[in-house]
Amino acid sequence: MKKIYLLCCVAALTVIGSSCSQQLQRRYDQRHGTSSGSNDPSDRSYDSDYRSNSGTYKRDYDRVLNDSQRNDSQNPGSPGSADYNQQLISQYQEMDKLGEVVLYELDNLESRYNVLINEYRTAKSSQKGVLADQLDKVSADQLILYRAYTNIYRNGKTNWVSVKRDVENDLRSVRRVADR
């Protein structure tokens, strides 16, 4: 059951990611004055600085050279540089480690849920209320962890410090550990 749910989540994230990639490419093209290869004039966005008299695309190479020289000298951690790529790899490794911890906790909760369900089946009516409350808490904790897991991969790249803090707080709340 858990594997099916995780596969569905991964499939949903893949679909969302692929549908957003075209929009992100268009945004990138607009900001950097490039074209993504589409020959359809309606797909291209022109900046007034990049338009020639014939209405075709014209790139301002002076601006590109000035921007690249400024970026190379001022910001060694810019996208595409070795330092930036290494930082990104390290961040993704941290994201995966935290994701594995969340999955481990989900496994623990699923085991706890199965034990409680079996106890509920054989319990007397006086005990069923207590067990139902515990099952509700386990279900709520599972939902918190599913959201935390998707938060890691949905928002982790852009705001890792905040996402990591939120996920760790969610793990503490599920484990019922007080902040020290």
Buried (B, 14 or more C-beta within 10 A) or exposed (E): EEEEEBEEBEEEEEEEEEEEEEEEBBEEBEEEBBBEEEEEEEEBEBEEEBEEEEEEBBEEEEEEEEEEEEBEEEEEEEEEBEEBEEEBEEBBEBBEEBBEBBBEBBEBBBEBBEEBEEBBEEBEEEEBEEBEEBBEBBEEBBEBBBBBBBBBBBEBEEEBEEBBEBBEEBBEBBEEEEEE
